[in-house]
Amino acid sequence: MTYNLKENLRFLLSVNNINQSELGDLIGSSGKTVSNWINGVANTPLEKLILISKEFDIPLDTMVFGY
């Protein structure tokens, strides 16, 4: 299995027509923090992964490993 979280986060933002700052607001993080996750500068904490998967109504494993 390939770890595709960065690409999947980009995809989710695109198809839901929201930006990094808006996602940050939804999950209690800054847009800069979300940017760091997407750019691989920082790892996404598990509690934030869970919030994102709930926000987009997709299984956590799908979000992390791909569709």
C-alpha positions in Angstrom: 0.0 0.0 0.0 1.1 3.5 -0.8 0.8 6.4 1.6 -1.0 9.1 -0.4 -2.2 11.5 2.3 -0.7 14.6 0.8 -2.2 14.0 -2.6 -5.5 13.0 -1.1 -5.7 16.2 1.0 -5.1 18.2 -2.2 -7.8 16.3 -4.0 -10.3 16.7 -1.2 -9.7 20.4 -1.1 -10.1 20.7 -4.8 -13.3 18.6 -5.2 -14.9 20.3 -2.2 -13.9 23.8 -3.5 -12.3 24.9 -0.2 -8.8 26.2 0.6 -6.3 25.3 3.2 -7.4 28.1 5.5 -11.0 27.0 5.3 -10.1 23.4 6.1 -8.0 24.6 9.0 -11.0 26.6 10.4 -13.2 23.4 10.1 -10.8 21.3 12.1 -9.3 23.9 14.5 -5.9 24.4 12.8 -4.3 27.2 10.9 -4.1 27.3 7.1 -0.3 27.3 7.5 -0.5 24.0 9.4 -2.6 22.4 6.8 -0.2 23.7 4.2 2.7 22.0 6.1 0.8 18.7 6.0 0.1 18.9 2.3 3.7 19.9 1.5 5.2 17.1 3.7 6.8 19.6 6.1 4.9 18.1 9.1 2.9 15.0 9.8 -0.8 15.2 10.3 -1.8 14.3 13.9 -4.2 11.4 14.2 -6.9 13.5 15.9 -6.8 15.9 12.9 -7.0 13.0 10.4 -10.1 11.8 12.2 -11.7 15.2 12.0 -10.9 15.6 8.3 -12.3 12.1 7.5 -15.5 13.0 9.4 -15.7 16.4 7.7 -15.5 14.9 4.2 -17.4 11.7 5.2 -14.8 9.3 4.0 -13.2 6.4 5.8 -9.9 7.2 7.5 -8.0 4.5 5.7 -9.3 5.7 2.3 -8.1 9.2 3.1 -4.7 8.1 4.1 -4.1 5.3 1.5 -6.2 6.4 -1.4 -9.3 5.6 -3.4 
